[in-house]
Amino acid sequence: MAHAADANPGDAQGISKPDLAQDGLKDTTKFSSPADRSIRKSTPVPTGKLAAAPMAETAGAANPTLAVGLDAFAVSAHTVELDSSVTSASTPLDISIAWGDGATTAASASGTQVVSSEHTYAELGTYTVKVTVTDKAANTSVTNEVAFTTAGSDYTPYGPTRLLDTRNGTGAPKSKVAAYTSAHLKIGGNGGIPAGVTAVVLNVTVTGTTSGGHVTAFADGDGRPSTSNVNFVPGQTVPNLVIVPVGPNGYVNLYNGGWESVDLIADVTGYFTQTASSGYTPLAPQRFVDTRSGTGTAKGQLAGYGSFSTQITGLGKVPASGVTAVALNVTVTNPRSDGHLTVFPSGQQAPTASNVNFTTGQTIANSVIVPVGPDGKISIRNGGWNPADVIVDVVGYYSPQSKGSYLPFTPERMLDTRDPESPVYGPLGGRDYIYAPMGEPGSGITGFVLNATVTNTKDSGFLAVSPDPNTLDEYDNDAASQPTPPTSSTLNWTTGKTVPNLVQASTGGTGLVDFWNQSDGDTDLIVDVFGLYQEN
């Protein structure tokens, strides 16, 4: 099924709040300039009407130990904490901080001490922070500078472009990826993608499978995480969107966790850098297209090898202008043959990339991030030879006006209902949901990049992920109201199947995210966290 019909509200289970914001910052760089880089300036007290010439420094200069060392580190996507380590005689001192973006702040000290200050930058980038410490009594000052780069990353649309296809030798040798080995894929410096990218958006497809297994995407140079991005069974072709950190050398790895070799395909649709570009605004899922009802396009199945365009900008909560890309969940249902869907900017030819692969009669969803055409539209092509129904839910958009910057971090498993050590242990019941407090209200965290997987499914259905209107306090005090079960699907399954999908989940105004089992049977749920969006 593509969405629930007459779903009954279920029971709620909660999980403890993980400190995900700190996970996003724990590997960020510390920027330092030691005290011995301080530049000293002394000026004598003027006598009479004319000031004397500047006095040369001598060993007996006033406050001879005066110096300042600087340490700067990120405390959010846009915010720096600066520790100014002042060395001085015991005397009052004035401190001036120029943050490099035109803003200045003042502080004070008395003798040797560490003075901590914070500043939030409106735009991502690298800034030179200059600190001046002045001893007025001695007419002496010292200055030091440190270059600081904000931790957050903004998005730049690119493609869709095929970077890897082991079937024909694109981006790697023409050969299947052996069991328990990785395809080594160049991202930074590949084509028009610059060096220094922090993360990349790839649609990864596994095909030519002769056994079951999974694919894990991770930054080259990092240890391989225990998480998975694509799960497959023998004979299956499966795509899934991934947002994966890029190693310092510009490479990512795609690991074949199956016990037989597979072919891998990777299509890029965009990348993240630590310079100002497009931020992200998450939305509660909104249905923009449903060919079954005629929403957003003509009513009736999309013909084989046919395509249509649909308006994105100016509808729902998507702005009328300035949108560079849109985040979607695209579902195909009732297909009359095997095939695939390709989503691409309007006004262009359909690329060779595919976003959703399907078999006859299958209902399957996949996340898509796609650039928006100059007219504010996207296009969808049915690569199968027979008709299929198409459903498109918008879950967010990227624009220069959006302030949500991405903090990628080493993937971690947040929830696994099969694991006795998991915050929720035991299958998620039919029509039940799990609420997850993921962002602290006021922290600026607006959304998370997750990979959700269902397994041991006892009935056909779908997973819905949406912000919860309640606060954690309301749940803790038994004052929470029953959320309305969402009708949009994040991933769809049939009985017995294991299905993953990337989720760009909005935290809404309360910081809570709900995971709904929209079927009548139990299912196990696995949720892996890959990064977060933060506005400040």
Residue pairs with C-beta under 8 A, 6 or more apart in sequence:
1 333
1 363
1 460
1 461
1 462
1 492
2 292
2 331
2 333
2 363
2 389
2 391
2 462
2 489
2 492
3 391
3 462
3 487
3 488
3 489
3 518
4 461
4 462
4 464
4 485
4 487
4 518
7 431
7 485
7 487
7 518
8 431
8 485
9 431
9 482
9 483
9 484
9 485
10 429
10 430
10 431
10 432
10 433
10 485
10 516
10 517
11 429
11 432
11 433
12 432
12 433
12 434
12 435
12 475
12 480
13 424
13 428
13 432
13 433
13 434
13 435
14 434
14 435
14 436
14 437
14 472
14 475
15 414
15 415
15 423
15 424
15 434
15 435
15 436
15 437
16 423
16 437
17 437
17 438
17 440
17 472
18 414
18 438
18 529
20 438
20 439
20 445
20 448
20 529
20 532
21 76
21 439
21 440
21 443
21 445
21 532
21 534
23 409
23 410
23 412
23 529
24 151
24 407
24 408
24 409
24 531
24 532
24 534
25 74
25 75
25 76
25 151
25 407
26 409
27 409
27 410
28 73
28 74
28 151
29 73
29 149
30 71
30 72
30 73
31 70
31 71
31 72
31 73
31 146
31 147
31 148
31 149
32 69
32 70
32 71
32 72
32 146
33 69
33 70
33 144
33 145
33 146
34 69
35 67
35 68
35 69
35 85
35 87
35 144
36 67
37 69
37 144
37 145
38 66
38 67
38 68
38 69
38 142
38 143
38 144
39 142
39 143
39 144
40 57
40 66
40 67
40 140
40 141
40 142
41 140
41 141
41 142
41 143
42 54
42 55
42 57
42 61
42 62
42 138
42 139
42 140
42 141
43 54
43 55
43 139
43 140
44 51
44 52
44 54
44 55
44 139
45 139
46 52
61 138
61 140
62 135
62 137
62 138
62 139
62 140
63 88
63 89
63 91
63 135
63 138
63 140
65 87
65 88
65 89
66 87
66 88
66 89
66 133
66 135
66 138
66 140
66 141
66 142
67 86
67 87
67 88
67 142
67 144
68 84
68 85
68 86
68 87
68 131
68 133
68 142
68 143
68 144
69 84
69 85
69 87
69 144
70 82
70 83
70 84
70 85
70 129
70 131
70 144
70 145
70 146
71 82
71 83
71 85
71 146
72 80
72 81
72 82
72 83
72 129
72 146
72 148
73 80
73 81
74 80
74 81
74 150
74 151
75 81
75 118
76 120
76 151
76 152
76 443
76 444
76 534
76 536
77 124
77 150
77 151
77 152
77 405
77 406
77 407
77 444
77 533
77 534
77 535
77 536
78 120
78 121
78 122
78 124
78 150
78 152
78 403
78 405
78 534
78 535
78 536
79 118
79 119
79 120
79 121
79 536
80 99
80 118
80 119
80 121
80 129
80 148
80 150
81 116
81 117
81 118
82 97
82 116
82 117
82 118
82 119
82 129
82 131
82 146
82 148
83 114
83 115
83 116
84 95
84 97
84 107
84 114
84 115
84 116
84 117
84 131
84 133
85 114
86 93
86 95
86 109
86 111
86 112
86 113
86 114
86 115
86 133
87 112
88 109
88 111
88 112
88 133
88 135
89 111
89 135
90 110
90 111
90 112
91 110
91 111
91 135
91 137
91 138
92 108
92 109
92 110
92 135
92 136
92 137
93 108
93 109
93 110
93 111
93 133
93 134
93 135
94 106
94 108
94 133
94 134
94 136
95 106
95 107
95 108
95 109
95 115
95 131
95 132
95 133
95 134
96 104
96 105
96 106
96 131
96 132
96 134
97 104
97 105
97 106
97 107
97 117
97 119
97 129
97 130
97 131
98 104
98 129
98 130
98 131
98 132
99 105
99 119
99 121
99 127
99 129
100 127
100 128
100 129
100 130
100 148
101 121
101 122
101 123
101 127
103 119
105 117
105 119
107 115
107 117
109 115
109 133
120 536
121 127
121 150
123 276
124 150
124 152
124 153
124 154
124 274
124 275
124 276
124 277
124 405
125 149
125 150
125 274
125 275
125 276
126 147
126 148
126 149
126 150
126 274
127 147
127 148
127 149
127 150
128 145
128 146
128 147
128 148
129 145
129 146
129 147
129 148
130 143
130 144
130 145
131 143
131 144
131 145
132 141
132 142
132 143
133 141
133 142
133 143
134 140
134 141
135 141
149 274
150 274
150 405
151 274
151 407
152 274
152 405
152 406
152 407
152 534
153 198
153 199
153 272
153 273
153 274
153 405
153 406
153 407
153 408
154 272
154 273
154 274
154 275
154 276
154 277
154 278
154 279
154 405
154 406
155 201
155 270
155 271
155 272
155 277
155 278
155 279
155 280
155 324
155 325
155 398
155 406
156 270
156 271
156 272
156 273
156 277
156 278
156 324
157 269
157 270
157 278
157 324
157 325
157 369
157 370
157 371
157 398
158 192
158 193
158 268
158 269
158 270
158 271
158 371
159 267
159 268
159 269
159 270
159 351
159 353
159 371
160 203
160 267
160 268
160 269
160 342
160 343
160 344
160 351
160 353
160 370
161 191
161 267
161 268
161 351
161 353
162 170
162 171
162 265
162 266
162 267
162 351
162 352
162 353
163 170
163 171
163 185
163 186
163 187
163 190
163 191
163 202
163 266
163 267
163 268
164 170
164 171
164 172
164 183
164 185
164 254
164 264
164 265
164 266
165 171
165 263
165 264
165 265
165 266
166 172
166 173
166 174
166 175
166 176
166 177
166 183
166 263
166 264
166 265
167 174
167 207
167 208
167 263
167 265
168 174
171 185
171 186
171 190
171 266
172 183
172 184
172 185
172 264
176 208
176 261
176 262
176 263
177 183
177 254
177 256
177 261
177 262
177 263
177 264
178 256
178 261
179 213
179 256
179 258
179 259
179 260
179 261
180 255
180 256
180 257
180 259
181 255
181 256
182 224
182 253
182 254
182 255
182 256
183 253
183 254
183 256
183 264
184 220
184 251
184 253
185 251
185 252
185 253
185 254
185 266
186 250
186 251
187 193
187 197
187 200
187 246
187 250
187 251
187 252
187 268
187 271
188 194
188 195
188 196
188 197
188 246
188 249
188 250
188 251
189 195
189 250
190 250
193 200
193 268
193 271
194 273
195 250
196 273
196 274
197 246
197 250
197 271
197 272
197 273
198 245
198 246
198 272
198 273
198 274
198 406
198 408
199 243
199 244
199 245
199 246
199 271
199 272
199 406
199 408
199 531
200 243
200 244
200 246
200 252
200 268
200 270
200 271
200 272
201 241
201 242
201 243
201 268
201 269
201 270
201 271
201 369
202 217
202 241
202 242
202 243
202 244
202 252
202 266
202 267
202 268
202 269
203 239
203 240
203 241
203 242
203 266
203 267
203 269
203 353
203 354
203 355
203 366
203 368
204 215
204 217
204 229
204 230
204 239
204 240
204 241
204 242
204 254
204 264
204 265
204 266
205 230
205 237
205 238
205 239
205 240
205 264
205 265
205 266
205 267
205 354
205 357
206 215
206 230
206 232
206 236
206 237
206 238
206 239
206 256
206 262
206 263
206 264
206 265
207 237
207 238
207 262
207 263
207 264
207 265
208 261
208 262
208 263
209 232
209 233
209 234
209 235
209 236
209 237
209 258
209 260
209 262
210 234
210 235
210 260
210 261
211 234
211 258
211 259
211 260
212 232
212 233
212 234
212 258
213 231
213 232
213 256
213 257
213 258
213 259
213 260
213 262
214 228
214 229
214 230
214 231
214 232
214 257
214 258
215 228
215 229
215 230
215 232
215 254
215 255
215 256
215 257
215 262
215 264
216 224
216 225
216 227
216 228
216 229
216 254
216 255
216 257
217 229
217 242
217 244
217 252
217 253
217 254
217 255
218 224
218 225
218 244
218 245
218 252
218 253
218 255
218 411
219 244
219 245
219 246
219 247
219 251
219 252
219 253
220 246
220 247
220 249
220 251
220 252
220 253
221 247
221 248
221 249
222 245
222 247
222 410
224 253
224 255
225 410
225 411
225 412
225 528
226 413
227 411
227 412
227 413
227 451
227 528
227 530
228 257
228 451
228 453
228 500
228 528
229 240
229 242
229 244
229 451
229 500
229 502
230 238
230 239
230 240
230 500
231 238
231 453
231 455
231 498
231 499
231 500
232 238
232 258
232 262
233 498
237 357
238 357
239 265
239 340
239 354
239 355
239 356
239 357
239 366
240 366
240 367
240 451
240 500
240 501
240 502
241 355
241 366
241 367
241 368
241 369
241 501
241 502
242 451
242 502
242 530
243 272
243 406
243 408
243 449
243 502
243 530
243 531
244 252
244 408
244 530
245 252
245 408
245 409
245 410
245 531
246 252
246 271
254 264
254 266
256 262
256 264
265 354
267 351
267 353
267 354
269 325
269 353
269 368
269 369
269 370
269 371
270 325
270 369
270 371
270 398
272 406
272 408
276 400
277 400
278 324
278 325
278 398
278 399
278 400
278 402
279 398
279 399
279 400
279 401
279 402
279 403
279 404
279 405
279 533
279 535
280 327
280 396
280 397
280 398
280 402
280 404
280 405
280 406
280 446
280 447
280 504
280 533
281 396
281 397
281 398
281 399
281 402
281 404
281 446
282 327
282 395
282 396
282 404
282 446
282 447
282 504
282 505
282 506
282 507
282 533
283 316
283 317
283 318
283 394
283 395
283 396
283 397
283 506
284 466
284 467
284 506
284 508
285 329
285 393
285 394
285 395
285 464
285 465
285 466
285 486
285 488
285 490
286 316
286 317
286 393
286 394
286 395
286 488
287 295
287 391
287 392
287 393
287 487
287 488
288 295
288 296
288 310
288 312
288 315
288 316
288 392
288 393
288 394
289 295
289 296
289 297
289 310
289 380
289 390
289 391
289 392
290 296
290 389
290 390
290 391
290 392
291 297
291 298
291 299
291 300
291 301
291 302
291 389
291 390
291 391
292 299
292 333
292 334
292 389
292 391
293 299
294 300
296 310
296 311
296 392
297 308
297 310
297 390
298 308
300 387
301 334
301 336
301 387
301 388
301 389
302 308
302 380
302 382
302 387
302 388
302 389
302 390
303 382
303 387
304 337
304 339
304 382
304 384
304 385
304 386
304 387
305 381
305 382
305 383
305 384
305 385
306 381
306 382
306 387
307 350
307 379
307 380
307 381
307 382
308 379
308 380
309 346
309 373
309 377
309 378
309 379
309 380
310 377
310 378
310 379
310 380
310 392
311 376
311 377
312 318
312 323
312 326
312 372
312 376
312 377
312 378
312 394
312 397
313 319
313 320
313 321
313 323
313 372
313 376
313 377
314 320
314 321
314 376
316 394
318 326
318 394
318 397
319 397
319 399
319 401
320 376
321 376
322 399
322 400
322 401
323 372
323 376
323 397
323 398
323 399
324 371
324 372
324 398
324 399
324 400
325 369
325 370
325 371
325 372
325 397
325 398
326 369
326 370
326 372
326 378
326 394
326 396
326 397
326 398
327 367
327 368
327 369
327 394
327 395
327 396
327 397
327 398
327 504
328 343
328 367
328 368
328 369
328 370
328 378
328 392
328 393
328 394
328 395
329 365
329 366
329 367
329 368
329 392
329 393
329 395
329 488
329 489
329 490
329 501
330 341
330 343
330 355
330 356
330 365
330 366
330 367
330 368
330 380
330 390
330 391
330 392
330 393
331 356
331 363
331 364
331 365
331 390
331 391
331 392
331 393
331 489
331 492
332 341
332 356
332 358
332 362
332 363
332 364
332 365
332 388
332 389
332 390
332 391
333 363
333 388
333 389
333 391
333 492
334 361
334 363
334 388
334 389
335 358
335 359
335 360
335 361
335 362
335 384
335 386
335 387
335 388
335 389
336 360
336 384
336 386
336 387
336 388
337 360
337 384
337 385
337 386
338 358
338 359
338 360
338 384
339 357
339 358
339 382
339 383
339 384
339 385
339 386
339 388
340 354
340 355
340 356
340 357
340 358
340 383
340 384
341 354
341 355
341 356
341 358
341 380
341 381
341 382
341 383
341 388
341 390
342 350
342 351
342 353
342 354
342 355
342 380
342 381
342 383
343 355
343 368
343 370
343 378
343 379
343 380
344 350
344 351
344 353
344 370
344 378
344 379
344 381
345 370
345 371
345 372
345 373
345 377
345 378
345 379
346 372
346 373
346 374
346 375
346 377
346 378
346 379
347 373
347 374
347 375
347 377
348 373
348 379
350 379
350 381
354 383
355 366
355 368
356 364
356 365
356 366
356 368
357 364
358 364
358 384
358 388
362 494
363 492
363 494
364 492
364 499
365 462
365 489
365 490
365 491
365 492
365 501
366 501
366 502
367 395
367 501
367 502
367 503
367 504
369 398
370 378
372 378
373 379
380 390
380 392
382 388
382 390
391 489
393 488
393 489
395 504
395 506
396 447
396 504
396 506
403 535
403 536
404 446
404 447
404 533
404 534
404 535
405 533
405 534
405 535
406 449
406 531
406 532
406 533
407 531
407 532
407 533
407 534
408 449
408 530
408 531
409 530
409 531
411 451
411 528
411 529
411 530
412 528
412 529
413 526
413 527
413 528
413 529
414 423
414 436
414 450
414 527
414 528
414 529
415 422
415 423
415 424
415 434
415 436
415 515
415 525
415 526
415 527
416 422
416 524
416 525
416 526
416 527
417 424
417 425
417 426
417 427
417 428
417 524
417 525
417 526
418 455
418 456
418 524
418 526
419 425
424 434
427 456
427 458
427 522
427 523
427 524
428 434
428 515
428 517
428 522
428 523
428 524
428 525
429 517
429 522
430 458
430 459
430 461
430 517
430 519
430 520
430 521
430 522
431 485
431 516
431 517
431 518
431 519
431 520
432 516
432 517
433 483
433 485
433 514
433 515
433 516
433 517
434 514
434 515
434 525
435 468
435 470
435 475
435 512
435 513
435 514
436 512
436 513
436 514
436 515
436 527
437 472
437 511
437 512
438 445
438 448
438 505
438 507
438 511
438 512
438 513
439 445
439 446
439 448
439 507
439 511
439 532
440 511
441 471
441 509
441 510
441 511
443 511
443 534
444 534
444 535
444 536
445 507
445 511
445 532
445 533
445 534
445 535
446 506
446 507
446 533
446 534
446 535
447 504
447 505
447 506
447 507
447 532
447 533
448 503
448 504
448 505
448 507
448 513
448 529
448 531
448 532
448 533
449 502
449 503
449 504
449 505
449 529
449 530
449 531
449 532
449 533
450 465
450 502
450 503
450 504
450 505
450 527
450 528
450 529
450 530
451 500
451 501
451 502
451 503
451 527
451 528
451 530
452 463
452 465
452 490
452 491
452 500
452 501
452 503
452 515
452 525
452 526
452 527
453 498
453 499
453 500
453 501
453 525
453 526
453 527
453 528
454 463
454 491
454 493
454 497
454 498
454 499
454 523
454 524
454 525
454 526
455 498
455 499
455 523
455 524
455 526
456 498
456 522
456 523
456 524
457 493
457 494
457 495
457 496
457 497
457 498
457 499
457 519
457 521
457 523
457 524
458 495
458 519
458 521
458 522
458 523
459 495
459 519
459 520
459 521
460 493
460 494
460 495
460 519
461 492
461 493
461 517
461 518
461 519
461 520
461 521
461 523
462 489
462 490
462 491
462 492
462 493
462 518
462 519
463 489
463 490
463 491
463 493
463 501
463 515
463 516
463 517
463 518
463 525
464 485
464 486
464 487
464 488
464 489
464 490
464 514
464 515
464 516
464 518
465 486
465 490
465 503
465 505
465 513
465 514
465 515
465 516
466 483
466 486
466 488
466 505
466 506
466 513
466 514
466 516
467 505
467 506
467 507
467 508
467 509
467 510
467 512
467 513
467 514
468 483
468 508
468 510
468 512
468 513
468 514
469 481
469 483
469 508
469 510
470 480
470 481
470 483
470 510
470 512
471 480
471 510
471 511
471 512
472 510
472 511
472 512
473 479
474 480
474 481
483 514
485 516
485 518
486 514
486 516
486 518
489 518
490 501
490 503
491 499
491 500
491 501
492 499
493 499
493 519
493 523
495 521
505 513
506 513
507 513
515 525
515 527
517 523
517 525
